[in-house]
């Protein structure tokens, strides 16, 4: 299930985050092996995922951001069985648990705003056991270390990654990868 994700990460730890379909071709032509799809709707999602997979890239759909599909069990089941991404990203713990039953790679996205959200996030990771966690903003090395030490879950950093220094700092803090919509970073 997650073998191809982690082997692609080993080849290139930078993940292209596509939040605008105008940038999809740039992501497909980039050296990034994985794409986080942060846009789409009920009418175009299947075609977008097919296009990404046809170009040999891994595709992970952020189901919370897909328009026209409920963010519930039925919406998740539809995406897994009909759209067939390589994995899903969500902030919703209940969808992580359900997605694991469908045997699809799960990435739990956490927004760390303060110590309360950090503690809540760590508890959630320990309960849901996602395959990986994406932490936003991604420029918090101490937080990356703390979450990894407490959960032993692979960490991806995202958000506010602006340059090579941010990438190196994230990877040195224990993150296995970074996700970014910044096209300049895709080529590092």
N, C-alpha and C positions, 0 to 999 in steps of 0.2 A: 504494500500500500504506500508507505512513505519512502520506500527505498529510492525511487526515482527523484523525489524532492531532495532528499539529503545528498544523493550522489550529484545532482545538479548544483547544489549549494557548494559541494566540495570543488566543483569545477569553477564556479564563479559565485562569490557570496553576495553579489549585488543583485537585488530583485527589482525589476522595473514595475513600478506601481502606475497603472493606467487609470486616471480619473477623468479622462476626456478622450473620446474615440478618435479625435483628430490626431492623437499621439500614438495610436495603436501601431501604425506601420513603422514608426520610429522605434518602438519597443521591439517589434518583430525583427528589425534590422540591427538591433543592438547586440552586443555580446552577452547580454543577460540571458540566462538559461531558464529562469522562472519569471512569470508575470502574475502580479496581483491585480485582478480585474476589479476596479472600484466603481464601475459604471455599467450600464446596460438596463434593458427592460425585457418584459415578457416576450416582445416581438423579435428582438435582435440577439438575445443572449446565446441561444443555441448556435447561431451562425458565427458569432464572435469567438466562442469557445472552440468551435470546429476550426476556424481560421488559425487560431493560436496553436492548437495541437498539430495542425497540418504543417506548420512551420517548425515543428520539432521542439517547441517550448512547453514547459509545464504551466498549467493555468489553474489559479486558485481564486475562486469567486467570493467576493465579500458579499454574502447574501443579505446583509442588512441594508446594502446600498442598491440592490436590484429593484427597479421600479415595476409595479404591477403584479408582483408576486408577494403573497403574505409572508411575513417573517415568523412563520409558525411551522409545525410539523409537516403540514401538507405542502407548503412552499418548499421546504427543505427536501422532502421526498421527490417532488417534481424536478428540482434542480439536479439531484443526484441521479435519478433514473432516466431523465430525458435529456438534460443538458450535458451531463457526464463530464464535469470538470475533474481535475486531478485531486482537488481538495476544496475545502471551504474555509472562509474566514468569517468570524462573527464575534460580537461582543456578548452574545447571549449564551449563558451557561447551559440552559436547557437544550439549545440547538447543538452545542458541542456534544452533550451526552447522547442525543439522538443520532447525530452524524456518525458517532463511533459505532453505533449499531448497524449502520449502513456500510461500515468498513471503508470509510473515505478519510483521507488525511484531514485533520482538524487543526486550525490555528485560531487560538483565542486572542482577540485584540483587546488590550487594556490601555486605557487612558490614565496615566498616573499624574494626578493634579496636586495631591497632598498626601500626608501620612495615612489618612483614613482610606483613600483610594488604593494606596499601596498595600495596606493590611487586608483590605477586602479582596484585592486582586490575588494576593498570595493564597488566601483561603479558597478562593474560587478555583485557582489552578490545582490546588491539592485535592479538591473535591471532584472536578471534572476530568482531570488528567488529559488535557489536550496533547496532541503530538508536538506542538510548538506554541510559543506565545509571542505575539508581536506587541512591543511596548512603545507607546507614544507619549511624549516626544522621545525621540531616539538619542538625545544628547545628554543622557544621564548615566555615566559609567558606574557610579556607586550603586544606583538603583538596579542596574542590570546585574551586577555582581550579587546583590542581596537577593533578588528574585531567583537567580540561578542557584545560589547556595541553599535557599530554603525549599526549592521545589525540584531541583535537578531536572528541569524541563528546558529543552533548547529554546534560546531566546533570539528573536529577530527584533531589531530596532527600526523604527520608522518615524517620520515626521521631523522636520527641521534639520535633516541631513543635507548640508549645503556644500561640503567640499571633502577633499581627501583626508584632511585632519579628522573630520567627524567620522568618516568611515573607519579609519585606523583606530581611533579612540573607542568606537563601538566594538570592533572586533577584539581589541586588546582587553576590553572589560569582560569578555566572555560571550558576546553575541556570536551566533554562528553565521548571521547574515544581516544585511540591512535592506530595507525597502524604501524606495524613493521615487517620486514623480519628477525629480530633477534630472533631465536628460543628460546633462553634463556628467553627472555622477555615474550614469549607466556605463560610461566608457572608461572608467578608472581601472 
